[in-house]
Amino acid sequence: MRNNRRALAVAKYSAILLAAQAAVLAASNLAFAVGPTGVDDPVTFTKDIARILQVKCQDCHQPDSIGPMPLMTYDEVRPYVAMIRKEVSDRRMPPWHIDKTRGIQHFKNDRSLTDDELATMLRWIDDGAPMGDPADMPPPREFADPTQWQMRDQFGEPDLILRSTPYTVAELGQDKWWRPVVETGITEPRWVRAIEIKPSYPGGRQAVHHVMGYLIQEETEYEGLPRNLPRRQRRAGTFMEYAIGKVGEVFTEDTGKLLLPGSAIQFEVHYYAYGDPVTDDVVEMGIWFYPREHRPKYRTVMRMIGEGSSEGRLEIPPGTISMIQHEMVLPVPARLLNFQPHMHMRGKAQSLEAIYPDGRRELLAHADNFQWNWQVNYIFEDEFAPLLPAGTTLMVTSWHDNTVDNPHNPDPENWVGYGDRTVDEMAHVWLNLTFMEQEDFDQEVARREAAAAGE
């Protein structure tokens, strides 16, 4: 049991580091372009493979990190080439669960191997994994400090840091949920440009399954929300959610989140014992503000579609693959910024579909290879973030595998229903939406159409 918990914790923390990869690579200038190698050109470790590993693998696979082995040098990589071939050809590594043949494929944080990178790695292994000329070896990576804010290089130190009250996680025991309320101390309205949640290092990063940050504040004017947005949709709600594969959010300059005087954040920290005690653990939330003179036109709001409360609809019989659907109708036009599936150990696949008011259907994203311990947030590139008219239905379809064929299934002979524990199930997605006025929405649609036409 102790070893299993450690293995799960290792996998979980590796996803956290990978989530920050895009920012690290940008800062480190490591966006190597690996193209297809000519038929007569030998593929070598020093000339081709090392560069791919630096960009896609070494954030986790480095000494004193959480990958099961370092992949920094040829001598370290060579004993594992058979396993690497299996993992990359099945597209389990690097973790990226999106079906590459369906839906939108333009994401800001795509950490998957390109087709050319995959072909290069497979050819290298199949040709005997030659080392090559040592002179071709690229300079070694420089890695970010895991104890620091991942957005520091982009924005500097946070303008505001909120800390949960301490909580001690026992060595063994049931999952725990810690829900302290922390005052923001804000004395004037401030617009938020970025948020990051940072568990402690190293113990907290292994014991924290996920963190919710709920915004508590009194509002009367609802600044930054469309005039005709129904009142029930104007709630402040979720401020930020941290999960495996997601450390933070950055908002485009025309949108953000608004903190008002007297506001507070209720942390909801899901802890689980992993074999070592964690004493007086604290989770930090870093908040970066826009300059006072910058007032974004719209707020970004986080919404959940699916089984996120004890609704009694999620029932998975033993030995079956089941499917459940949930939907939400958009009351006003909106821009969709991301797709973040969430299920537990029986999760198999999850899709997000837009059903437009005219009846047209469009598959926006499909995670066909869902893995519960790598819950990734897929962030659309700005020009490909879907623009959805009022009346659009967002349909979430979730598949669960409660059979013996699911290697993560702890007990295929049990009925499974909704629950917070990982041995129970959930079936929802987290979405960031920018609700818009109709005029602004129409202008944005027209701008994109003109850009697509080359005008």
KOLTORNU-701727 format. One record per residue: x negated, y, z of N, C-alpha, C in turn. Coordinates in steps of 0.1 Angstrom, whole numbers, plus 5000, padded with zeros to 4 digits. Last residue first. Example, Ala and Ser with C-alpha at 12.3 -4.5 7.8 and 13.67 -1.06 7.14 Angstrom:
BEGIN
487249785071486349895071487150005079
486849435078487749555078486849675078
END
This chain:
BEGIN
507953914545508254064543507354144553
507953644547506753714542506853864540
509953504557510053534543508853604537
509253514584509253384577509253394562
509753784589508353734590508253594583
512553784586511753864577510253814577
513253614607513653574593512753654583
512353764629511753634626512053594612
514053994626512554004626511953874622
516553874630516253934617514753954616
516353794657516653694646516253754633
516054044669514953944670515153834659
518454164663517254224658516154124658
520254004678520354004663519054064657
519354054704519253924698519253924683
520054324706518654284707518454144701
522854294705522154374695520654344695
523554134727523754084713522954164703
521054104753522154174747522354134732
520053784766519753904759521153974755
518153584789519453624784519353764778
515653364787515853514787517253544781
514953084806515853144796515753294798
513352784813513252924815514052994803
514552474826514452564814514252714819
514152144835514052284840513852374827
516451874833515351954828515352084834
517151554850517451694846516251754839
517751314868517851324853518251474850
516451094893516951224888517051214873
516450824917516350884904516951024903
514250664941515550704936515350764922
511550664945512150534942513650544938
511050924951510650874938511150744934
513851084967512651004967512350954953
516251214962515051294961513751204961
518651054940518051074953516751154951
521150864923520550994925519850994939
520550504921521350624920520450754922
520250174911519550294914520450414912
520349834922521049944916520250074920
517449614918518249704926519049804917
515749464904516949394908517849484917
513349594899514349594888515649524892
511549784917512449674920513549674910
509749974908509349904920510349784923
508450024876509749994883509449914896
506350074860506450154871507650124880
506649904838505549874847505649954860
509549764826509049894830507949874841
510449514823509449564813508949704816
512449474841511049424844510049464835
514349774841514149634838512649594842
515450034840515449964852515249814850
514850314824514550174822514450104836
516950584813516150514824516050364821
517250874794517250734794516350684806
519251164789518151104797518350944796
519851464772520051314772518951254779
521351774773520251694778520651544778
522352034753522651894757521451824761
523652344752522452274754522752134760
525752504730525752404741524352344741
526352854724525452734721525552634733
527553084731528352964728527652844725
525253304716526253274727527153164722
522353154700523553244701524453204712
518953124706520253054707521453154709
515853074695516853184697518253124696
513052894707514452894701515253014705
509852984700510852974711512252994706
508153044681508952924679509852894691
506653264688507353274675508253154672
505453164712506453274712507253284699
505452814718504852934713505853044710
506952664747507052694732506152814729
505652444769505952584767505852624752
506452184788506152214774506652354771
505252044817506052154812505552194798
505251704826504651814819505651914816
504551474849505751554845505251694839
503351214854502751314845503951404840
504651004867503551074874502851174866
506550914848507050984860505951054867
506450964815505850894826505950974838
508050924783508050984796507350894806
508050924755507050844762506950894777
509551114743509850974740509050874748
510951394746509851324753510151174752
511851624723512151484727510951424733
513551924714512351854719512851714724
515752004698514652094701513352024706
517751904673516951854683515751944686
520752064665519352064663518652004675
523852084648523052024659521552034655
526652294641525352244637524652194649
528952414650528952264650527552204645
528852684654529352634641529352484640
527552704679528952734678529652684665
525252424681525552564678527052584677
523552244703524752234695525352374693
520352144708521252254707522352224698
518851904731519451934718520352054719
516251734745517051854746517551894732
515651414760515651504749516551624752
513551154774514551264777514451364765
512850834787512750934776513851034780
512450694812511950644800511850744789
512350664847512450754836511850694823
511950524870512650454859512750544847
510750714887509950594883510650514872
512251014876511350954885510850824879
512351324857512951204861511951134871
512451604838512251564852513051434854
511051814813511851704817511451664831
511052124803510352054813511251944818
510552354779511252234781510452154791
510852714773510152594776511152474777
512352944765510852954766510152814768
514953064746514452954754512952944753
516953344746515653284741515253184751
520453394741519253364749518153324741
523753544743522553494735521353484744
525953404769525453514761524253464753
526553154780527553254779527253374771
525852834768525252964771526353074769
526752544785527052634775526552774778
525052244792525352374797525652464785
525251884801525252004791525452134799
524051554801524551664808524451784798
524151194799524051324793524651434802
522350884802523350984807523151114801
521750544798521650674792522750764799
519650254807520850334808520650474802
518749924806518350064802519650144800
518749694834519349764823518549884819
518249574859517949494847518549564834
520949714878519649644877519549574863
522450034867522549894871521149824870
522450344878521650264869521750114874
524150634880524150504885523550404874
524950944884523850874880523750734887
527151074896527251034882526150934878
526951194921527551064920527651004906
525851434927527151444920527751304918
523851574945524451444947525851444940
521851734919522551734932523251594933
520951714894520051774904520651784917
521251614864521551554877520551604887
521451914844521351764846521651734860
519452184840520552114834520351964837
518552484856518452334856519652284849
516852784849518052714850517752564849
515353094856515152944855516452874858
515153384837515753314847515453164845
513553694830513653554827514253474839
515154004824514653904833514553774826
514254274801515054164806514354074816
512554494798513954514795514854394801
510154584823510654494812512154514810
508554864829509854804833510354714822
505655004841506154904831507454834836
504855154862505555224851506055134841
503554974879504855034883505655094872
502354684861502154824866503554884869
503654364872503454464862503054594868
502054154896503054244892502654324879
501653814905501053924898502154024893
501453604932502353674924501553794918
501053274945500453394940501353464930
501753084972502353134959501653264956
500452794988500352934985501052964972
500952575015501152595001501152744998
499252415040499852535036499852545021
499052175067498952205052499752335049
498252055092498552195090498452245076
496451785078496851855090497052005087
497151485064496851625060497351715071
495851155065496551265071496151395065
495950925038495151005047495951115053
497950805024496950715030496050795039
499950965015499150895005498050815011
503251075020502051025026501250945015
504551365004504651225006503251175011
506651655003505451595007505651445007
508051914988508251774989506851714991
508952224999507852144996508151994998
510452494992510952364994509752274990
510552825005509752715000510552585002
512353104999512452985006511652874999
511353435000511153314993511453195002
513153745001512353635007512253524998
513654105001513653974995512853875003
513454365009514154275017514254135012
513454504976513154514990514054424998
513154254949513754374955513354384970
511554144920511654134934512154264940
512253994889512354124897512554084912
510353874862511253854873511153974882
510453954826509753914839510753884849
509854084793510654014803509753994816
508154184775509554244775510454174785
505854044776505854184782507254244782
506453714789506153804778506453944783
504953564819506153614811505653714800
503753264830503453394826504553444816
503553034857504353084846503853234843
501852734869502352874869503152904857
501352464869500852544880501452674880
502252144860502652284859502152354871
501651874864501451924851501852074849
504051834888502951764882502851824867
505252154897505452014896504151964889
506952434910505652374908505852224907
508952694901508952554904507552504901
510453004912509252934906509352784910
512953094918511953194914510753124907
516353014914514952954915513953064910
518553274923518253134921516753094922
520053504916518653504916518053364914
522953504895522253474908520753464906
524453544874523553644877522753614890
526453364868525153344861524153444865
528653464880528153344886526753304880
529253684863528653704876528053584882
528353654829529253624840528553634853
527053924811526753794817527653764828
527454174799528554074799528253934804
524954294802526154354809527254254809
522054104809523054154800524354194807
519654214833520554114828521654174819
518154424844517454334835518354214830
519854454875518954514865518254404857
522054424893521654314883520754374872
523154574913523154634899522754524889
523054434936524354504933524354544918
521654174957521654254945523054314942
519554044981520854104978520754194966
517653734978517753884978519153924975
515553474976516753514984516653674984
514453234954514453374957515753414964
512752934960514052994958513953144963
510452724948510452854954511752924951
509552384952510452484947510352614955
507052154944507352274953508452354945
506051814947506551924940506852034949
504151654962504851604950505351714941
501351684980502451764975502951704962
499051534986500251504993501451574988
497051624969497451484968498751454975
496851884976497051854962497451704960
496251875003497551924998497851884984
493451795002494551705008495951745003
491451954993491951864984493251794989
493552244988492552144982491652094992
497052324988495652324994494852224987
498852434959498652354971497252364976
499952714944498652644946498652574959
501752864919501752804931500552714933
502053184903501253054904501452994918
503353414879503453344892502653214892
503553734864503053594864503253544878
504953974865504453934852503953784852
507754124881506654014882506253974868
508454444893508654344883507454254883
509854564923508654534916508954424906
511354804944511554704933510254684926
509754824976510254884964510454784954
508754654996509454785000510054864989
508254315003508454414993509254534998
507954105020507454235025507554345014
508953845017508053905007507354025012
509253595042509553735037508553775027
509953265039508853355040509353495034
511252975052511553095046510553195049
510452615048510352745055510752865046
511052325044511752435038511652565046
509852015034509552125043510152255036
510551685033510851805026510751925036
508851365029509351475037509551605029
508951015026508851145020509451245029
507750815054508650845044508350985038
504250705059505550745063506450775051
500850775069501850685063503250735068
499651005079498850915070499850825062
501751295078501151185084500451095074
501151635074501651515067500951395073
502151925089501251815090501851695084
502352265079503052135081502052025080
502652615083501852495082502752375085
504652815060504252785073503652645074
503452925028504352845036503852835050
502553255018502153125023503253055031
502053464991502953415001502553275005
500353734979500253594982501153564993
500153974953500853934965500753784967
498454004932498854124940499554094953
495753764928497153804929497453934936
492853874910493453814922494953854922
493153864873492453904886493153834898
494253764850494953874857494253924869
492553564839493453644831493953774837
491153454860490353514849491253594840
493253364876492453474880491653534869
494853154872495153274864494253384868
494152974892493852934878494053054868
492453054921493653074913493353054898
490252804935490652934931491952944923
489552544938490052614950490552754947
488352454915489652414918490352474930
486552664894486652624908488052584911
486052554861486652644870486652584884
482952444846484352424851484752524861
481252424816481252494829482752494834
479952144797481052234802480652304814
476752154780477752094789478752204793
476352204744476052244758477052184768
476551904723476852044727476452074741
474051724706474951724718475251874721
472251694686473651734682474551754694
469951584696469951734693471351784689
470451314698470651394710470651544707
472251164672471051244675471251324688
474150874683473750984674472551054679
475650644695475250764702475050884693
478350454681476950504681476750634689
480650264683480450374693478950414693
481450084664480450044674480050144683
483450164648482150154642481050114652
485550194666485550074657484250054649
484850434677484850314685484750194677
485050614655483850604663483750474671
487750574649486750534639485350514646
488950684671489150544668488150494658
488150954670487750874681487950724678
489251034645487751044647487350954659
491951004650491350924639489850924641
492251204670492551064673491850974662
491651434655490851394667491051244670
493651434636492251424632491351374643
495951464652495751344644494351324639
494851584684495351604671495251474663
495751494717494851484706495551514693
497451744737497351614731496251614720
498051974749496751914753496551784746
499652264743499552134738498152074741
500652504753499752424761499652284757
502352634735501152704739500152614746
503552444707503552464721502252544725
505452334682504552444684504652484699
507252154674505952104676504952214680
510652064678509652174677508352114681
511651744664511751864672510651964670
509551464658510851524659510851644668
507051354659507751344646509151414646
505951344684505351434674505951424660
507551354714507551284701507051374690
505551434742506451474732506351384719
503851384763504851284760505851314749
500651374772501551454763502651374758
497651314786499051304788499851414781
495251204762495551294773497151294774
496850904769495851004773495451074760
498850774757499050794771497950894776
498650694730498950834733499450844748
497750454722499050454727499550594731
495150544716495950504705497450484709
494150614741494450724732495350674720
494150364755494850474760495150584750
492550194738493950164741494750284746
490150334738490850314725492250284728
489450324765489750454759490550434746
488850054767490050114775490450244769
486650044751487849954748489050014755
484850224763485350254750486550164746
483450214787484950224787485550244774
480650224785481250104791482850104790
480250494773480150374765480750244772
480350714791481550674782481450534777
477950724804479150714812480350674804
476150754783476050644791477250624800
476951004772477150884764477150754773
478651204797477551164789477851034782
481151234809480351354806479251324796
483351124823483151104808482351214803
483650944854483251064846483051024831
486750774864485250774860484950894853
489250844872488650724878487150704874
489451194881489451094871488750964877
488951384900489951284903490151184892
485451454908486851494904487751374906
482851394910483551454922484951504919
482151434875481751394889482551464900
485151414855483851474858483451424872
487851404842486851304841485451374842
489351644842489651534852488451444853
488251794822488751864834488951764845
487551624801486551644812487051724824
489351604779489251494790488551534802
489451794759490651724762490551634774
486951924756488151994755489351924761
485051714759484951834766486251914767
485851524740485951494754485851624763
485251654716486651624719486751594734
482451674719483251794718484751774721
481651404719481451484731482251614731
482251324692483051274703482951364716
480351444674481751454672482551434685
477551424680478051524670479551544670
477351234700476751364702477251464692
478651004689479051064702478551214703
479551014654478650984665479151054678
480350884623480850954635480050914647
478750934592478950854604479450944616
480251004562479551064573479850984586
481750894542480350854543479650914554
484251014546484150864546482750824548
484151294568484051234555483851084556
486351354595485051334591485051254577
488651614601488451484596487051464591
487651844627488351804615488051664611
487952014655487351884650488251844638
487052314669487852254658487152124653
486952404703486352344692487352294681
487352614724488352564715487652514702
485952724745485652584741486652534731
485652954761485352964747485152824741
486452974787485152914785484752914770
488953084786487853164793486553104790
490252884772490253024767489053104773
490052674790489352674777489252804771
491552764812490152734813489452744800
494052774800493452904805491952884807
494452504794494552604783493852734788
494352364818493352354808493352464798
496152344839495352474838494352474826
496952084836497952194833497252324832
494851934845495051944831496052054827
495151954873494052014866494252034851
497551804875497551944879496352014873
496851554867497751624859497751774862
495251474888494651494875495551574866
497051444908496151564909495451584895
498351204900499051324902498151444901
496351014901496951044888497751174889
495751014928494751054918495351084905
498150934939497751064942496651104932
498250664930499250764926498850904928
496050564944496050564929497050664924
496850594970495750674965495750674950
498950414970499250554972498150644968
497550174966498550224956498850364958
496050164990495350184977496350234966
498150125009497250245010496550274996
499249885000500050005000499150135000
END
